[in-house]
Amino acid sequence: MIPKYFKYLLFLFSLITQTAFGWGLSDSTKLIHDTLKADEYLKKADYFALHLQIYDSSVFYANKAANLYGKWNKWDKKFLCLNNMAMDNFTIGNYDESLVLAQQVIEESVQKMGQNNGEEAFSNRVIGNIYREQGFYRKALKHYQRAEAILKLLNLPLTTANNAIGSLYWRMGENELALEYFTNNLYIKSEQFGQEHPEMINPHGNLGNVYGSLGAYEKSLYHYNRALELVLKFRNKNYFFLAFTYDNIGSINFELGKYEESIKYYDLAIKHFRKIPHNKWDISNCFKNLAKIHLHRNKLDLALTEGLQSLSLQQEVLGAKSSQHSILFNLISKIYLKKNKYDSAFVNIHRALRNNLETFDDEINVSKRSYYDSFVLLNSLITRADIFNKKESGNSLKLKYLALEDYQRCDTLIIQLRQEIKTHGDKINLNKEASKLYEKAIDLCYEIFQNTNDSKYLNIALSFSESNKANLLHGAIAEVGAKKFSGIPEYLLHLEDSLRIELAYNESKLQKHKEEKDTVKIEEYEREVFDLKRSYQELVTQFETTYPNYYDLKYKDEKVSFSSIKKHLGQNQNLLEYFVGDSSIYVFNVSSKDLLQVHKIEKPLDFNEQIENLNKAILEKDFYGYTGISYRLFQLVLEPVLGTTTPKKIIIIPDGPLWKLNFDLLLTRNSNSYDYRNLPYLLKGPAISYAYSAYLLLSENRKNNSKGAKREVLAFSFQDGEGHSKESYKSLRVLRNESVEDLPGSRAEIWSISQIFDGDYYYGSQAAEEKFKSLADGYRILHLALHGEVNESHPMNSRLFFTRDSSAVEDGYLHAYELYNMKLNADLAVLSACNTAQGQLVSGEGIMSLGRAFIYAGCKSLLTTQWEVSDATTPDIMKYFYHNLKEGHSKSEALQQAKLQYLSEADNLSSHPFYWGSFAILGDDTAIEVKDYRYWWIIAISLVLLAGLSIIYFKSKKKLRA
């Protein structure tokens, strides 16, 4: 390799000799001269940008270098310089100049170097950055994805694209998705550069940001401190890196409520940002964050000063109108609202709306999607509704109506956000925020009703409550139907199936390795999951863009009304829908006869603990604990609703902790009896069933899921210690002739069913997972007397235990994620395993249980258990239950009567609620129409006998004639 100084000596020698002999400079010499000079300019530009953060000087030298490179057609170098200029201008907030330069590079580089070149990718990333900062997120995403596509074609590292897309999703509030991109970026960069390298500063900073947004503050602080270590080690003279790191640590201390510590770090950040010329944007963000702190500390004048200072700097950078201003106007409006200065709050919230909407008028039509930032718009509408709601005026009721209109706009916006957000985790986070909004909206509806006595507002309140129920399950079921009826070719559906199954499997493995803390495997599977998710999302995007019916069916916005629920209900049947807020519990009482009734109940501070203590008392067989709490809960959640009348049947749609309560265990009055059989259980009144939402209940009844199912019952049982007998399959007809005393554990349970229903029973070595998967879609009733394991941290990893066989394809564990990939046709799935109704409680969704997975897979209803059931008593309850089903009772009546029959025959010890109270019906409650094949056999035998007698009769008659 020729030393660098030798090139200069060569150039100098050439210049002297040519000048001495009177020669003119040749083109080749000029090329060398200009190239060397351009190289020097580019180095100076880099030095001013990376080490001194003097970006206008960097732009000056990069421009000189670009002109010299362009003179000699060194296009790659020219466009590199122009891109550096674009990035420098972006960094100091000169967005217009940056945009012009980046667009110039795209246009000229395609002409000179061909489409899909590296500089084109860089320019698209710069343009994406500009649109991101201006709040045009959809435009930004388009350019980031274009950059990613080019890098893939060129087989170049995707770290810059991952970082940019992750940052955008973080800004958009899709934190789980951002986390996936940032984590993948960290792995790639650590593999490329090692852990101790300045390139690792940005990945750690980004992970700190997203973990902070997810509330994982310890992880956030770890990554921020790691970034600070690297900055101090490698970039201690780089004010930009130092300032950003201090800014980040300030934000996490704010989230932790350490306000003084947070202010200290924000002040350090401002100090270092001010050392960078023209950097008003980042200083503005620091002042905005300081305003938030002072608002939380109720130092409102100081908050307002900091907020207005932030706005002034931001307007210098972005101009008079920008969707980014909306964030600050929202903040300033909240400060004025807290100061009770409603007019000033109103002026500023309208400024927020004007800056975020393409066109602004009093009738904000959210359905048109003519906004830039959906989360900021949601914040604006909630704040404006709060202003209307709190402001006192001569016609305060009119302001209440305006507030209600804004809450309805918020509801529409939340529906749109649910369609746009891609990850399960981000949708759950949205549900948590939405629940707070719906509580405010229901409160307001109830207040207006009390002032007007107009039942219309109760109906609107019910609609808000329904909007807060089981949206993830509803969306998942809608997607299944959309794929079925939208004309997507079979080969694409098979590809989608295989990708979904592979993704679910790898996610399960990833969670297992996280529990084992196997860092090597965690990285391996996180990268695999990341790639699979991107492939799956690309396929879904293809479905949505290529097959319009798929999109329309998947995102069809359907709600049930009070009138449609009323029509669904039978005579003497009520539907009770609960909404549990922070301070109040609302109960919506719908019957087939009366107007909608809504009851507002003050929520006790220890409400959640009361339900937990009730279940604890049952499991510990604590008589006094159980009887005391169960009656108090009845008085709280049911007595005000039912009054003195008790319907024959009740459908309950629980919310929050009520999902953990079996209502029929509540006591309807105080009792002096110490005999569990004689306690006044609600069980002795109405038959009770449960549903995820009124919408899902009604839509399930419109589906005839079981029309493809041919046989009656498919039963499986397996227990460790049963042994693998050679004979491990029986028809229920054969099983019913065996002696129940000879059957261990759960097989006795199946024996009791065999006395009533026909079907097939697999146990021992044949109780295999793959056998269940191959047969399950052909039966009307699935009965699984298996052990279950609930994973509350990762519900998709909850599982049922089948027989394990080392030679089998399946592992013997039927996980929830596998059920989500099955197609079932059952009217009823009986899950008499332990805890099949238990799982993670998710705001607005209910329990993420194994049972929920069966509903998604196509089962119309479930019989689930709240706790581990007893092998000694379950066979009796199941026998009574199936007998009642066969007699034509609805599922809830069949279960109610089964429990009562059991109680009538039990002694005082075995009549404890622990032994019978675990079971509940979830979903469609209609009776199952079952053909009694025994009657057909009787008819067939009778016909044969009749035919035989007829033949004998006619033969004897002929003989007599003869």
Secondary structure as GFF3:
##gff-version 3
##sequence-region A 1 962
A	DSSP	alpha_helix	4	20	.	.	.	ID=ss1
A	DSSP	alpha_helix	27	50	.	.	.	ID=ss2
A	DSSP	alpha_helix	55	71	.	.	.	ID=ss3
A	DSSP	alpha_helix	75	91	.	.	.	ID=ss4
A	DSSP	alpha_helix	95	113	.	.	.	ID=ss5
A	DSSP	alpha_helix	118	134	.	.	.	ID=ss6
A	DSSP	alpha_helix	137	153	.	.	.	ID=ss7
A	DSSP	alpha_helix	159	171	.	.	.	ID=ss8
A	DSSP	alpha_helix	175	193	.	.	.	ID=ss9
A	DSSP	three_ten_helix	198	200	.	.	.	ID=ss10
A	DSSP	alpha_helix	201	213	.	.	.	ID=ss11
A	DSSP	alpha_helix	217	234	.	.	.	ID=ss12
A	DSSP	alpha_helix	239	255	.	.	.	ID=ss13
A	DSSP	alpha_helix	259	273	.	.	.	ID=ss14
A	DSSP	alpha_helix	280	296	.	.	.	ID=ss15
A	DSSP	alpha_helix	300	318	.	.	.	ID=ss16
A	DSSP	alpha_helix	323	338	.	.	.	ID=ss17
A	DSSP	alpha_helix	342	356	.	.	.	ID=ss18
A	DSSP	three_ten_helix	366	368	.	.	.	ID=ss19
A	DSSP	alpha_helix	374	390	.	.	.	ID=ss20
A	DSSP	alpha_helix	396	420	.	.	.	ID=ss21
A	DSSP	alpha_helix	424	452	.	.	.	ID=ss22
A	DSSP	alpha_helix	456	467	.	.	.	ID=ss23
A	DSSP	alpha_helix	471	485	.	.	.	ID=ss24
A	DSSP	alpha_helix	490	516	.	.	.	ID=ss25
A	DSSP	alpha_helix	519	546	.	.	.	ID=ss26
A	DSSP	alpha_helix	548	554	.	.	.	ID=ss27
A	DSSP	alpha_helix	562	568	.	.	.	ID=ss28
A	DSSP	beta_strand	573	580	.	.	.	ID=ss29
A	DSSP	beta_strand	584	591	.	.	.	ID=ss30
A	DSSP	beta_strand	597	602	.	.	.	ID=ss31
A	DSSP	alpha_helix	607	619	.	.	.	ID=ss32
A	DSSP	alpha_helix	623	637	.	.	.	ID=ss33
A	DSSP	alpha_helix	639	642	.	.	.	ID=ss34
A	DSSP	beta_strand	649	653	.	.	.	ID=ss35
A	DSSP	three_ten_helix	656	660	.	.	.	ID=ss36
A	DSSP	three_ten_helix	663	665	.	.	.	ID=ss37
A	DSSP	three_ten_helix	676	678	.	.	.	ID=ss38
A	DSSP	three_ten_helix	682	684	.	.	.	ID=ss39
A	DSSP	beta_strand	687	690	.	.	.	ID=ss40
A	DSSP	alpha_helix	694	702	.	.	.	ID=ss41
A	DSSP	three_ten_helix	705	708	.	.	.	ID=ss42
A	DSSP	beta_strand	711	717	.	.	.	ID=ss43
A	DSSP	beta_strand	729	731	.	.	.	ID=ss44
A	DSSP	alpha_helix	732	735	.	.	.	ID=ss45
A	DSSP	three_ten_helix	740	742	.	.	.	ID=ss46
A	DSSP	alpha_helix	745	754	.	.	.	ID=ss47
A	DSSP	beta_strand	759	763	.	.	.	ID=ss48
A	DSSP	three_ten_helix	764	766	.	.	.	ID=ss49
A	DSSP	alpha_helix	769	775	.	.	.	ID=ss50
A	DSSP	three_ten_helix	776	778	.	.	.	ID=ss51
A	DSSP	beta_strand	779	785	.	.	.	ID=ss52
A	DSSP	beta_strand	788	789	.	.	.	ID=ss53
A	DSSP	three_ten_helix	795	797	.	.	.	ID=ss54
A	DSSP	beta_strand	799	801	.	.	.	ID=ss55
A	DSSP	beta_strand	813	815	.	.	.	ID=ss56
A	DSSP	alpha_helix	816	819	.	.	.	ID=ss57
A	DSSP	beta_strand	828	831	.	.	.	ID=ss58
A	DSSP	beta_strand	839	842	.	.	.	ID=ss59
A	DSSP	beta_strand	846	849	.	.	.	ID=ss60
A	DSSP	alpha_helix	850	857	.	.	.	ID=ss61
A	DSSP	beta_strand	861	865	.	.	.	ID=ss62
A	DSSP	alpha_helix	874	886	.	.	.	ID=ss63
A	DSSP	alpha_helix	891	905	.	.	.	ID=ss64
A	DSSP	alpha_helix	913	916	.	.	.	ID=ss65
A	DSSP	beta_strand	919	923	.	.	.	ID=ss66
A	DSSP	alpha_helix	933	961	.	.	.	ID=ss67
###
